[in-house]
Amino acid sequence: MSRNHNEFISDEGSGIVGFVLVAPLVVAIFIGVGQIAMLVADKSVLTSAAVIGARTASAADATNADGRSAVLKVLASRSSGFKPESINVTQTRNQDFTYVSVSVTRKVELPFLGRKILITGRARAIDEASL
């Protein structure tokens, strides 16, 4: 009696093998998307803090120190562990106007890649005192 070769081929267990091969890739993609989402959120907070700091420092009766403290308040509202690497508030004269520029830098760790990177939020506003 001869047996057909197809009788020995079975699809049982192939779903598990496919899952074992694809699952690490899917997990890595989800972790990567999560890391990118956290970077975008941190960048957004830094940019918002810089904008509020520049607007505060550009008020006619405000100083650069007022802008710096406004930046710190915004960052503190995120969480107590959200600390900036540096905050720079400067005034520059360009043609007829004086601009207040704020730059906020924070070091962010990417655990999935094992690296730290610097992200920066920047903003600029016209100083009302120069108008």
Helices and strands as residue ranges (DSSP letters): G 5-8, H 14-57, H 64-78, E 86-94, E 97-110, E 115-126, G 128-130
